Amino acid sequence: MDSILDGLITEQPNDKTNAIDQLNSAEIMVLINEEDRLVPGVITGLIPQIAAAADRIVEAFRSGGRLFYVGAGTSGRIGILDASECPPTYGTDPSMVQGLIAGGFQAVKDPVEGAEDSEELGAADLEAAGVKAGDVVIGIAASGRTPYVLGAMKRGGELGAAVFGICNNHGTPMAQTGFPVIEAVVGPEVVMGSTRMKSGTAQKLILNMLTTTAMIRIGKVYRNLMVDLNPSNKKLVHRAKRIIALATEASAAEIEEAYRESEGQVKTAIVMLLAGVSAAEARSRLSASGGFVHSATSAAKPR
């Protein structure tokens, strides 16, 4: 038996749910919900640490660097999910935020036995991804001891990347790596050891905060509108035009014309309508402002 694993908070039985197998569906869900409600309170206390990581991600993005999540099992899947949602939401290149999972892409759907047990594999996968100085690596592991994740974090540091960790236990091997570690300790799970539950929820909340904050701070959001979204299907085209409407209060005809002339670039269309300029001038202003709509629209109108 692994005495270290047995001692982890995430591996302890939850006294509040030790009779859960005797309950009906609604009663089970009440207990699950009560436990889930504990997670945001834990995250609140971690905001300074999460913000420090976000600041470093912003710095990386502004300098052409990338963000890499590394995990195994649920943690790896959550990282891949967050990474995969950035291109459609914020119009980012798929290489800007990437998720690596022990066992490779197959492990997103099917368990790959033993893949998470090798530090060498984690290091090799990170190196194969081309991680370098200026990038950010975030290792994610509920236990804080997954060898694949620790190996990737260590190799990331050797390659000159900024490295952070996210785990759900105190005083783990991850915390002993020397890298800043966000310890989102949410207590024993409803079902002992099922870290896809509260621990996974905490991880998802943190990743949401990291990428959303970073995208806002590099100009991907105007007011609270996702102005760099990629309108790649009918739903997103409709959303894009609605965002233009909310940002400009222009007429439907004006929105259609700006959308067409901007070639579906929401940010460009908004600047066109708010500043009364052509698509080419709107793009020039956005380039000069670093992509920030507020700055692009406040520039003096051409004579």
Secondary structure by P-SEA (a helix, b strand, c coil): ccccccccccccccccccccccccaaaaaaaaaaaaaaaaaaaaaaaaaaaaaaaaaaaaaaaccbbbbbbcaaaaaaaaaaaaacccccccccccbbbbccccccccccccccccccaaaaaaaaaaacccccbbbbbbbcccccaaaaaaaaaaaaaccbbbbbbccccccccccccccccccccccccccccccaaaaaaaaaaaaaaaaaaaaacccccccccccccccaaaaaaaaaaaaaaccccaaaaaaaaaaacccaaaaaaaaaacccaaaaaaaaaaacccaaaaaaccccc
